[in-house]
């Protein structure tokens, strides 16, 4: 079992009498039936349906003070808090940026490991991503040891995430410019299509029902040196996407699925910075894949 303190993650908190309904009306996840200790993947969107920030949200048990805690990118924690405050109006909620006191420990390859040291929850995106724990940074080594996990660096966790094909905002897609479908949030439980209105809901719902997501973050494989993030992915002289994160032969690329499918059907090779890359369908994908196959609907 491995563990890593994720230096790029931090915590925000929303508490108060109206916290549950306040969040439910803003974000893509359903918080009305979220139970203490369980977690949901979701996002705060622009009115145009683009991702301001994605996060994992978990409710603390009442015995621990309650409230909703957001496992959020550290670089976006203040922006999320500020945006929530814009929407707060007369809602009876308290919104805090806890970046200076709490961080995130990720634990994986450990089956059903649990801990009472900090607010812990299974990563809701994919079981193989393991457990996450909100805790003060100085306790990371202690908690990892208590779980029997080897504490390693964040790069090891990133390589695990990349191998599973899970996109990361800021490198595999751009915040403020990507729709949830483009970052595969619809595939990873990040959008509840049965809930009522939230900011950006109309656009996201239209993309879902019309099936018009032409661009997606797609796992790729390569050999040799990793193409740098931001490198154009090309088929012949045509750009068909942009390379994202990569490690040890596994990567992600933001690809135009129709252009990639056309290129592959004509026997063309995709390259990024001179390195051949090959799309590989992850087990969790339910969208039509650019190799011409279709995942189970």
N, C-alpha and C positions, 0 to 999 in steps of 0.2 A: 504494500500500500504506500502511496506517495501523498505528500501534502506540499502546498506552496502558498506563501502569503502573496496575495495579488496586489502589487504596489499601485496598479492603475485603477483600483476599485475603491470606493468609499461608501458611506451610508448617509441617507437622509431619512427623516422621520416625519410622519403626518399623524397627529393624534388629536383627540377631542371628540365631542359628542357627535359631530357631523362627518368625521373622518371617512367612514365607510362609504357613505353616499356621495361625499365630495369627490373621492377618488373614482368611484364607479362612473360618475358623469363626465370624467375627464380623460381617462386612459383606456387603452384597447383591451385590458383584462377585466374580467368580472370580479368585483370585490364584495358583492352582496352576500355570496355564499362561501367566501374564503374563510376557512377555519384556522384557529390559532395553530402555529407550527407548520402549516402547509404553505406552499409558495406558488406563485403564478409568475409567468413571464409576460411582460407587457411593455407598452411604450406610451409616451406623451407625443402627440402629433400636432402638426400645424393644421389650420383649417383646410388646407389643400391636401392633407393626408400624408405629408412627409414626416419622417422621424426626427423629432427634436432630441430625444434620448430614449434608449431602451433600458430596461432594468428588470430585476427580479424583485417582487414584492412579497413580503411575509408578514403575517400578523403575530405579534407577541401574545402569549397567554396573559389573561387578566391578572394572575398571581405575580407576574413579572412587570406589571404596570400597563400592559396592553399597548395599543398603538400599532401603526403600520410602518414597517421599516423597508426602505428601498436600497437594494444592492445595485449601485449605479456607477457608471464610469466617473472616476475622480475628477477628470477635467470638466465634467458637465454637472457636478453636484450643485454648485451654486446657481447655475442657469436653471436647473430644474426647480430648486427652491424659489428662485425669483419668479419663475413662470407660474408656479402654483400660487404664489402670493398675489399675482395679478388676477387670477381666477377666484381667489378666496372670497372677495366681496363681503357678504355678511355671514358666511359659513362659520360655524363655531369649530374652528380647527387651529392647531398650532403646528407650524411647519419649521423644521430645523435642519441645518446642515451639520452633520456629526462627523465630518471628515477628519477633524482634529483628534477625535477620541475613539472612533471605531473603524475597523477595516474588515477585509474578507480573507478568510483562509479557505482554500479549496482542497478537498481530499478525494482521491480517486483510486480506482483499482482495489477497492476494499469491500465489495459486497454491500451489506447493509449497515455499515459503521455508523454509530451515533455517539453523541456526546452531550452532556448537560452543561458543559463549559461554554457559555455564550449561546446566542440564538442560532440554532442549527436547523437546516432544512435541505431536503434533496433538491438538486438542480432540476427545475421543472421542464427544461428544454429536452433533455435526453438522459435516461438512467445512467448511461456510461460516463456522463460528466461528473457523477458522484455527489458528494456532500459539500455543502458550504456552511461556514460558521462566521457569524458576525462577532468580533471580539476586539479588545484593545490590542494594538500591534505587538506590544511587549509580551503578550501571552501566546503568540503563535507557536513558538517552539515547544512550550509546555503542553499545549493542547494537542499538537501533532504527536508528541511522545505518548500522551495519554491514550491516543487512538492506535498506537503501535505503528504509526506512519513515519516514513523517512522524509524529513523536511528538505525539500529541494528548492530550486529557484522558480520564479514565475515563467521563465522560458520553457521549462519542462512542461508546465501546465499548458502553455500556449501550443507546444508541439502536439500534446494530447488532443486539444481542441481542434487543431488544424487537421489531424489525422481523422477525426470524426466528421469533419466537414462543416463545423459550426462557425458561422461568420462572426466577426468582431467589428463593431462599429469604429469608424475612424481609420481603418486600414482595409477592410474588405468591402465597405460601403461608406459613403459620406453622410454624416449627420446633416440634416437640413436639406438633403438632395435626394434621398432614397425613400421609396414607399415600403411599407412592411412586406409586401410580396417580394420585392427585389432583394430584401435581406433574409428571406425565407422565414419570417416570423409566422406566417400563416401555416407553415409546415411544422413549426416547433412549439405550437401552442401559445403563441404570443398575441393572437387576435381571437376574441370570442365573437363569432358571427351571429350568435343567438341573443346577445345582450342588446339593450337599447342604445340610445344615442350617446356619443362621446365626441370629442373634438376630432374632426377628420373622418368620421364614420362613413359619411355618404360616399366619399371617393374610394375608400378601402372596400366597402361593400360592393360598389360597382365593379371594381377590378376583380373581385372574387366571382361575382355572378356572370360577368361577361368573359372571364378568362382572358384578360388582356395584359397580363404580366409578361412582357416580352424579354425583360432583363432580369436575371437572377444571379445570386452568388452561388457558384457551382464548384464542388471539389474537383481538383485536377491532380494529375500525377506527372512527374518529370524525373529526369535522370541528370545527375551532375550538379552543378552550382545552381542554387535557387535564384530564380528571376526576382529582381527587386520589386517591391510593392510599388504600384503606379506605372509599371511597364506595360505598354500596349500589347495586347494579345492580337495577333494577326493571322489571317489565312490568305496567303499570297500577299497582294498589296493592300488588302482591305483590313481595317481594324474591326474586330468583332467583340472586343472587350478590353478589360484592364485587369492586370494581375494584382492580387491582394497579398495576404500573408502566406508564408511558405516555410517549411522546415522538413528536413530529412526525406525529401522526395514527395512530400504531400503539400498541397497548396489549395488556395481558393482563388477564384477569378470571377469578376463581375462580367457576365457574358450576355450578349444578345442571342437568345436561344434560336431564333429563326435563322440568323446568319450563320451560326455555328452548325446547325443541322444541315443547311445548304452546303456549307464547305465540306463537311464530313461525307455527305452523300456523293460528292464529287471526288472523294479520295484525297482531299487537301489536308495538310498537316497544320495544326495550330502551333504557333511559336510565340514566345515572349522573350524579347532580348536575345534572340538566336537560340533559345532553348525550346525544344519540342515539349508541348504540354498536351495532356490527354484528359478530357472530362471523364469522370467516373461517378456513376450514380450511387449516392449513399442509401443505406437501407431505409432511412426515414423519409426519403423523397416520394411525394405522391404526384408531382407534376410531370408533364411530358418532357422527357429528357432529350438533350440535343444529339444523342447518338441515334435517334430515331425510335428508340424504345419508349414505352409508356410504363410508368410505375403503376402499381395497383391503385385503383380508384377507391 
